[in-house]
Amino acid sequence: MSSLKTGNTPQGHTAPQLREQVVQLVDGGVRHMIADLRGVDFLDSTGLGALVGSLKRLRTHDGSFKVVASGGRILRIFQITGLTRAFLRCTHRSWAQ
């Protein structure tokens, strides 16, 4: 299980780096990842798209992608978009492993 470093706002300028990090990890054989979003205070459509793209890439390799979110605004975005069903969401990183 590999952890992704998202910073505090996975959006616009950081989404390409997130995508590249996932590509490198998958190409290196990683099949299961955790994105810890507990420190994230803003998530726009670009950042959300990068997370969805990561999920799709891992699923094509029989992998999994989990999101750790403590609640608040970020969790609400996942609920509004219906993505809580797509991502296995945890509130504590230790539960995601």
RAGI-V193448 format. One record per backbone hydrogen bond with DSSP energy under -0.5 kcal/mol. NH is the residue of the N-H (numbers start at 1). CO is the residue of the C=O. If there is no record, write none. Layout:
{{NH:CO} {NH:CO}}
This chain:
{{2:32} {4:34} {6:4} {11:9} {14:11} {15:11} {16:12} {18:14} {19:15} {20:16} {21:17} {22:18} {23:19} {24:20} {25:21} {26:22} {27:23} {28:24} {29:26} {30:25} {33:64} {34:2} {35:66} {36:4} {36:34} {37:35} {37:68} {40:37} {41:8} {42:8} {48:44} {49:45} {50:46} {51:47} {52:48} {53:49} {54:50} {55:51} {56:52} {57:53} {58:54} {59:55} {60:56} {61:57} {61:58} {62:59} {63:58} {64:31} {66:33} {67:88} {68:35} {69:67} {69:90} {74:71} {75:71} {76:72} {77:73} {78:74} {79:75} {80:76} {81:77} {82:78} {82:79} {83:78} {84:78} {85:82} {87:83} {88:65} {89:87} {90:67} {95:92} {96:92} {96:93} {97:93} {97:94}}
